[in-house]
Amino acid sequence: MKNNQTQKRLHPLAAKDGDPYNRRIHVEPKKEPESLRMQEPRNSFHRDRDRILYSRSFRRMMHKTQVSFTGEMNEHLRTRLTHTLEVAQIARSLARAVGVHEDLTEAIALGHDVGHTPFGHIGERTLSGFLSGEDAHIWVKSKLDPIGQINIGFKHNYQSVRLLSEREKGYFSFSGLNLTIPVLEGILKHSKLKYRESKYNVEYEGISDNEDFYMQNSFASTIEGQLVSLADEIAQVSHDVEDAIEANFASKDIILQQIEDQIKNGKLSKLLSDYPQIENLIDKNSHKLKPQYCKEFVSILIGNIVLHSIERIQQKMEDYYKIRNQNTIYQDKTTFYPIDMDICSENAILKSNPIYLFLKDIQERYIVNDYSVISENEKGRFVIRQLLKAYLSNPLQLPDSVLLYYSVNCKIESIGKLLLKQKSLEMNIRYISDINDEKMRKLVVYDPLFLRTICDYISSMTDLFAISEYQRLYGMKIS
């Protein structure tokens, strides 16, 4: 009963648990008789949230870089996991204020970064260059011709969907967690669908061509998904600045001076009439920033975004009903989505927010280009390139779990015939008699599925596991 009352309080544009578009890829059998179910069962989005929270991919984020890998745990700096929890908290606050579904919002937020690589975004770009063919270095070092004709690419938002829908330990007999379509689509579109600087599209089989994800739109098809993209940006720009100061980056003094100058005489001083708390961030005795500056920035951003989101949602209500009544796409109940417009995503709201733009400028100039970040990034790129080189040079250096997945899903006819001849209960290319033959090796390493599989493996690694794997393969330490 309470669940129904909760849904009645939701905004008309909010996702509803019982809407036709809210379905899973696989139909799940009931776990227990209806008479034994709880009187107030979890809704579908709540179940998805729990499935993500208890997944291995979620736990691994504890040891993945957010801003800069330092080679040791600094318990005061954010990891990919703590960043995710902060995004979820901001997203839920936005959802509650706007009046949309909090459980859906939180499920998307908790799963949005599970596909991230070790070493942060440099790991993502390294795997992208490898799978797009733009980075020929790895292939040349492995004495192979670059694979410019494959161009399948890698991006963490696609990888998050792939992990959760295919590679995680499944429920029942399904692969993956069998999450609802709105959760997966929101995770996919929390970030851009392609790299701005790349001429290649990112192609993931079963994702890029999935009509349920409305790939013609770069924004999420639920208000909840759009709010998560906002929350992710708020968390990134605010907390990256805080982490840079906490980690004592070489650019720390420049960053602090920039913030103080802008509060006293710059762009932020012009906001004092609307946000008087900005002026109070400067300690009158020391003339330095107070420790709570980051929390105030986040609070101001959330408040500003809530006002703009509510305003834009109300403005779009009339347009929404016109589209719903006229567009035939909404007549098909199997593909019904609540909105088909960019109401409150990052592009719609944040691009004109002066505080966001100021923090974003600091992030892109003084944090991304900081000496320690650049040097650690290059170490990360080196480790991932060396791992790729090792696996291409000899695929048998991969663990059996990885080879087994590839063997079971391999579609190359000649390899399939050899696998069927094996007497072992487990079909594994490791035990094909002529697997070490150069012709056979090239057949495997040029297979897009094999390339995607080794990138699945590398992207799932934590920072320290990637380094230990490099040391195991090469017998050298990273300093």
SVG drawing of the C-alpha trace seen along z (x, -y; Angstrom):
<svg xmlns="http://www.w3.org/2000/svg" viewBox="-3 -43 65 80">
<polyline fill="none" stroke="black" stroke-width="0.4" points="0.0,0.0 2.8,-2.4 4.5,-1.8 1.4,-2.8 1.0,-6.0 4.7,-6.8 4.1,-6.4 1.1,-8.8 3.3,-11.5 5.7,-11.3 5.8,-13.9 3.9,-13.0 7.2,-12.7 8.8,-10.5 9.4,-6.8 6.9,-4.5 7.5,-0.9 4.5,0.4 5.1,-1.4 5.4,0.8 8.9,-0.3 10.1,0.8 11.0,4.4 13.9,6.8 15.6,8.4 14.8,11.9 11.6,12.9 12.4,14.1 10.6,16.9 9.1,16.1 11.3,17.1 8.5,17.9 4.7,18.3 2.8,15.0 1.4,15.7 4.9,15.7 6.0,12.4 6.4,9.4 3.4,7.1 5.5,4.2 7.8,5.7 10.7,3.9 9.9,2.2 11.9,3.2 14.3,0.2 15.0,1.0 15.9,4.6 18.2,3.3 19.9,1.0 20.5,3.9 21.8,6.2 24.4,3.5 25.3,2.8 26.1,6.5 28.0,7.1 31.8,7.8 32.1,4.9 30.8,2.5 33.2,3.7 36.2,3.5 35.8,-0.3 37.2,-0.5 40.7,-0.2 40.3,-2.1 41.7,-5.6 39.4,-8.6 41.8,-11.6 45.4,-10.3 47.0,-7.0 49.6,-7.6 51.0,-4.1 49.6,-3.7 46.3,-4.2 45.7,-7.8 42.6,-7.3 41.6,-10.9 41.4,-10.9 38.4,-9.7 38.4,-6.4 36.1,-5.4 33.8,-3.9 33.6,-6.9 33.0,-9.1 30.1,-6.8 28.5,-7.0 28.7,-10.8 27.1,-10.8 24.3,-8.6 23.7,-10.9 23.6,-14.1 21.4,-12.3 19.0,-11.2 18.8,-14.7 18.0,-16.1 15.4,-13.4 13.6,-14.0 13.5,-17.8 12.2,-17.4 9.7,-14.7 11.0,-11.8 11.8,-8.1 14.6,-8.0 15.2,-4.3 15.7,-4.4 18.0,-7.5 20.1,-5.7 20.4,-2.5 21.7,-4.4 24.1,-6.3 25.5,-3.2 26.1,-1.5 27.3,-4.4 31.1,-3.8 31.5,-0.1 33.0,0.2 35.9,-2.1 39.4,-0.9 42.4,-1.0 44.3,-4.3 41.2,-6.4 40.5,-8.0 44.0,-7.4 43.2,-3.6 40.0,-4.2 41.7,-6.2 44.5,-3.6 42.0,-0.8 40.0,-3.0 43.1,-3.8 43.8,-0.1 40.3,1.1 39.8,-1.8 43.1,-1.2 44.2,-4.8 47.1,-3.6 49.3,-1.4 52.1,-1.2 50.8,1.9 50.3,3.8 53.8,2.9 55.4,3.9 53.6,7.2 54.9,7.7 51.4,7.5 49.8,5.3 47.5,2.6 43.7,3.5 42.5,0.2 39.6,2.1 38.0,3.3 37.3,-0.1 35.1,1.2 36.4,-1.2 36.1,-1.3 34.2,-3.7 33.5,-3.2 29.7,-3.9 29.3,-1.2 31.5,1.1 29.4,0.5 26.3,1.7 28.3,4.7 29.5,5.8 26.1,5.5 24.2,7.1 26.6,9.8 29.7,10.4 28.6,10.2 27.5,13.4 24.0,13.9 20.7,14.3 18.9,17.6 20.4,19.0 20.9,15.5 24.1,13.8 24.5,10.5 22.2,9.0 19.2,8.8 18.6,5.1 15.6,3.1 16.0,1.2 15.7,-2.3 18.6,-1.5 20.8,-0.3 19.9,-3.2 20.6,-5.7 24.0,-4.2 24.9,-4.2 24.0,-7.9 25.4,-9.4 28.4,-10.1 28.9,-11.0 28.4,-8.2 31.6,-8.9 34.9,-10.6 34.9,-14.3 38.3,-14.0 37.9,-10.6 36.7,-10.1 35.4,-6.6 32.1,-5.7 32.1,-3.3 30.6,0.0 29.5,2.6 27.6,5.5 24.1,5.7 24.4,2.1 25.2,-0.3 22.4,1.4 19.9,1.9 16.7,0.0 15.6,0.1 18.4,-2.4 17.2,-5.0 20.7,-5.6 19.5,-8.5 19.3,-10.5 22.5,-11.3 20.5,-12.1 18.8,-9.6 15.1,-8.9 14.1,-9.4 14.4,-12.5 16.1,-10.2 18.9,-9.3 19.4,-13.0 19.7,-13.9 22.5,-11.3 24.5,-12.9 24.2,-16.2 25.1,-14.7 28.2,-13.1 29.4,-16.4 28.8,-18.2 30.7,-15.6 33.6,-15.5 34.4,-19.2 33.8,-19.9 35.6,-16.9 38.4,-16.8 39.4,-20.3 39.1,-19.3 41.2,-16.1 43.9,-18.2 44.3,-20.4 44.2,-17.4 46.8,-15.6 49.0,-18.7 49.4,-18.8 52.1,-21.1 49.3,-23.3 47.6,-23.5 48.6,-27.1 47.5,-28.3 44.1,-26.6 43.6,-28.2 44.6,-31.6 42.2,-31.3 39.3,-30.5 40.1,-33.3 40.6,-35.9 37.3,-34.9 35.4,-35.2 37.0,-38.6 36.9,-40.3 36.1,-37.9 33.2,-36.0 32.1,-34.5 31.9,-37.9 29.1,-38.8 27.0,-36.0 27.1,-37.4 23.7,-38.9 22.2,-35.5 24.6,-33.4 26.0,-35.5 27.7,-32.3 30.3,-32.6 31.8,-35.7 32.0,-33.9 34.2,-31.2 37.2,-33.6 38.5,-33.6 38.7,-37.3 41.7,-36.6 43.9,-34.4 42.4,-35.7 42.4,-32.1 39.7,-29.7 37.7,-27.9 37.7,-24.1 34.0,-24.0 34.4,-25.8 33.8,-22.6 30.6,-21.7 29.2,-25.2 29.9,-25.0 28.1,-21.6 25.2,-23.0 24.9,-26.0 25.1,-23.9 22.4,-21.5 20.1,-24.3 20.6,-26.1 20.0,-22.9 16.9,-22.0 15.3,-25.4 16.3,-25.2 15.2,-21.6 11.8,-22.2 11.3,-25.2 12.4,-23.4 10.3,-20.3 7.2,-22.5 7.9,-24.3 8.2,-21.0 5.0,-19.4 2.9,-20.8 5.4,-19.7 5.6,-16.3 1.9,-15.7 1.8,-16.9 4.6,-14.5 3.0,-11.6 -0.3,-12.1 1.1,-12.7 4.2,-10.5 3.5,-6.9 6.6,-5.7 4.6,-6.1 1.8,-3.8 4.1,-0.8 3.9,0.2 7.1,2.4 9.2,-0.6 7.4,-3.3 9.6,-5.9 8.3,-8.8 10.3,-11.6 12.0,-12.2 13.7,-15.6 16.7,-16.9 15.1,-18.5 17.7,-18.6 20.9,-16.8 24.3,-18.3 24.2,-20.1 20.8,-21.6 21.6,-23.2 25.3,-23.2 26.8,-24.8 25.5,-28.2 26.2,-27.9 29.0,-30.2 30.2,-28.2 30.3,-25.0 32.1,-26.7 34.7,-28.1 35.3,-24.8 35.4,-23.0 38.1,-25.4 40.2,-24.7 39.8,-21.0 40.8,-21.1 43.7,-23.5 45.3,-22.9 44.3,-19.4 44.3,-17.4 47.7,-19.0 49.3,-18.8 52.8,-17.3 51.9,-14.4 48.7,-13.6 50.5,-13.5 53.4,-11.4 51.1,-8.9 48.9,-8.8 51.8,-7.8 52.8,-5.0 49.2,-3.7 49.3,-4.0 52.6,-2.1 51.3,0.7 48.1,1.2 50.0,1.2 52.4,3.8 49.5,6.0 48.0,5.8 51.3,6.6 51.7,9.7 48.3,11.0 48.6,10.4 52.1,11.9 50.8,15.1 47.1,15.4 47.9,18.3 49.2,15.8 45.6,15.0 43.9,16.9 41.6,19.9 38.5,18.0 39.2,15.4 40.1,18.0 37.1,20.1 34.7,17.2 36.3,16.5 36.3,20.2 32.6,20.7 31.5,17.6 34.0,17.8 32.3,17.7 35.3,18.6 34.4,21.9 37.8,23.4 38.5,22.8 35.0,24.1 35.7,27.4 39.0,27.8 37.3,27.1 34.6,29.7 37.3,32.3 38.6,31.8 37.7,34.6 37.9,32.2 34.6,31.1 35.8,27.5 36.3,26.2 39.4,24.0 41.7,22.8 44.6,23.4 44.4,27.1 44.2,26.9 47.2,28.8 48.4,26.2 47.4,23.0 51.0,21.9 51.2,21.9 51.6,18.4 48.7,18.7 46.4,19.8 47.6,17.1 46.8,14.4 43.4,15.9 42.7,15.5 44.2,12.1 42.5,10.5 39.1,11.7 37.1,8.7 35.6,10.9 39.0,11.8 40.1,8.2 36.9,7.2 37.5,10.1 41.0,9.1 39.8,5.5 37.0,6.8 39.7,8.5 42.0,5.4 39.2,2.9 38.0,5.1 41.4,4.9 42.1,2.6 45.1,0.3 47.3,2.5 46.2,5.8 47.1,4.3 50.6,3.5 51.0,6.9 50.0,8.6 52.6,6.5 55.2,7.6 54.2,11.2 54.4,11.1 57.6,9.1 59.4,9.6 59.9,5.8 58.7,3.3 57.0,-0.1 58.6,-3.0"/>
</svg>
